[in-house]
Amino acid sequence: MSNNSFLQISYIFAVTLVAILSAYEVGYIVNNVVTIWPATAVIYWAIRHFGLSGFIGTALAGCIHSYAWLNFPLFNLLIPLSSSLCAWGAVILERHFNPRGYIFDGSHNMLIFLTVGIGGFSLSSAIIGNILISVQFAVPWSAYGIGVWNWFLADYTGGIMLAPLLLVLPLFYKQVITEWRISLVEITLSFLLLALITLVFLSGIMKNYGTFSPMFLGLPGAIFMSTRGASARVCLCFFLFTVAALMMTVTLGGNTEDNVGLRTVQLYLTIVLVCGLILHSVRVERGKLINKLADERRQLEIRVKERTAELSREVSEKKEIALKMEALARIDPLTKLYNRRYFAELAARDLIRGQRNNEPVSLCMLDIDYFKTINDTYGHPTGDSVLVELAQILLREIRHEIDSVVRLGGEEFAILMPQTPLKVAKEVCERIRHKVASHNFKVDEGAKIKPKRLLVTISIGIIECPLIEDTIDSSISAADKALYQAKHEGRNCVICGELPRVI
């Protein structure tokens, strides 16, 4: 046996022995009949908490007390041994239904403790103990039922008034010592209630309703306390109230030889304690459920915020992708100008706006002269470079907030000029033609032929669009004819179409 186990057994032995002897000192033994047995709580707590060490310590204390103080025969040592064994069995059974072991987790666990735990221990101990006493002292079996009831009530009262307090000892410092102001208030309220009961008892106001009926005034106090304080403070107040009430009953009288008065108070206090403990466990369970729901709500809010943020990111990403896809659908990847697909939408928009505001809209179609020769002579990379540089020149020469430049495909481009009459459009196109003709285009480094200067010219056809509906195709066709005429007349020139403007 280790030193730790020996110290545990010694500690449990001392505590159990004190609990047994205290029953005699405070008057719980009346007319040689045990009315309350606090040792039940100590035995159950010790075995529940310390296991085998608790069993050895409690059984040893009970045996020594029976043999040394009561001068019982050796046969009667079986009573404390059977009591510890019954407690062990009840602990195992309670732990089976309540593996966590904490009795205030909810009403279910409290009911298990009160019925299977303390209740099972008290009942089995009463049955076995009375059998042993009946055999040893030749007690008539007709009195066996009364003996079992008295024994059970004594054990059960002692168990429920002290065992819950022992089981919450780990919380005692936090809930009683550190919160001593609240503890003082609640303990004071308990004693004030007891004082009120005492005054009613002494006044004789309720003597017609029974000597001990004033004790029923304790029920509202028990209900109030069970719904108010922390578990350790509730158990402490219940214990102090029970001890004081029972001592008052013994001191003020009412005990007859059959202890009817004390038994009445004892039974009532047992009911009050059971109701109070169950009600308190319901309150604790409710508080935990509320906290759990609050935590789940916070977690849910966090998850909702995270999911909302995630969805927002996804929407933003999809929106960004959609914008990119839309841009890709509208933009020519080489020159970064609008493409042919978007040209019809731009033209329709500008024509509708011109029709609404009665403003002229000019359409310019331009084409690079001899572009196939450039590709064949200098290579396609040089041709692509020429297209990009031409696009940059066009963008520099237009009004960015009003005009639009489109690459229709290959070397063909278009310029939409809203709010621009044909005369002004021709001036702009001439300026563009001169800029292009004087620009020194780059030749790709990989080209086999590298001229000192690569000069490029363009041909342009212009048409002022008629401001009537369904004129897009006809305007494009007229501008194409003007461009074809510019090509036919020698290229590097600007030709205005002759399509009349309809107002």
Disulfide bonds with the S-S distance in Angstrom:
none
